[in-house]
Amino acid sequence: MDATQSIFTVGYEGVSIEKFVRELRNKGIDRIIDVRYNPISRKPGFSKTALRMKLLEAGIEYVHIPELGIHSSLRKSLQTNDDYEALFAYYENHILPTMTAKIAEAIALLHEKPSAFLCFEGDPRHCHRTRLSHHIAHMTTLAEVPLRIE
C-alpha cells in the first residue's frame, strides 16, 4: 500500500520519546500531525517544542493542527466508557463538520508524505484521532492504519 494513501494514527502513552521517535523512523513516518488541542504533556519530550525538536533531529516533520483536537473543558468530567463515547459522538457530529478547511489541510498533508495523526492514548479506540481518521476515510480513498508503539 502506498503510504501517501494511508491515514496513520499513533499515540505515545507508555513509551519514551527516544523509543517513540525510533519506531516512527522504523515505520517510515515522515511527518507527525499533532491533533492535540493543547500540545502539552506531563511525559518528558512530548510537549510541542520538545517534541518538534526531537522529531526534527530524526528527520521527521512536525505540524500542529489544534482545531482538530478536543478542548480540555470537554474532557474534564470523563470517567466512564459511556462518557468517552458521548464525547466522541459530539466530536464527530458537532466539531468535525465545522472543520472543513482544517480537514482539507490534513488531507493534503497525508497525500504529500507518510504522516501520522498524534495524540496521547496508546489504544486508538480510546482517542479522537480514530474518529478523525474514520471521518477522513469516509470522505476520501485513504485507508486507516493505526500504529502501535509499545
Secondary structure, DSSP 8 states (H G I E B T S, - for coil): --GGGEEEEEE-TTS-HHHHHHHHHHTT--EEEE--SS---SSTT-SHHHHHHHHHHTT-EEEE-GGGS--HHHHTT--SHHHHHHHHHHIIIIIGGG-HHHHHHHHHHHHHS-EEEEES-SSGGGSHHHHHHHHHHHHSS-EEEE----
